[in-house]
């Protein structure tokens, strides 16, 4: 059984925590995040730590306890350090570039694909075949990176497409020639 919910969350000095009803707000150097948590979960702030507790040990309360703790911990991490996902473009002629705040990707289609950055997300292109997605909201960073990857997923024969930096592509053998 997981005991994630019982682990206290350390609150850095520059992070401000506020809870109104069941809406949690965390403010830090990088920005502010708001999240609604289940009403049964209570959060107490004690000497620089946040402690989440649940009313009973039934299955739903245990699930919400761990979920709420993970959400609040990711909010604290996001406003202090932020999150980033790195993507790579694999294939001949595949490249990305920035045009203002838009990300323009040439990925083998007849037209370049333009991706607008959602609010709270910024793109960086350190090299023509690398894309970095940054932001303070972990869920939004992951969803945006997944959206970019879905433009052209890596295929299993040559490995061409958009992949995460540390992702390994399982390769298939392909057809064997005439004997």
Buried (B, 14 or more C-beta within 10 A) or exposed (E): EEEBBEBBBEBEEEBEBEBEEBEBBBBBEBBEBEBEBBEBBBBEEEEEEBBBEBEEEEEEBBBBBBBBBBBBBBBBBBBBEBBEBBBBBBBEEBBBEBEEEEBBBBBBEEEEBEBEBBEBBBBEBEEEBBBBBBBBBBEBBBBBBEEBBEBBEBBEEBBBBBBBEEEEBEEEEEEEEEE
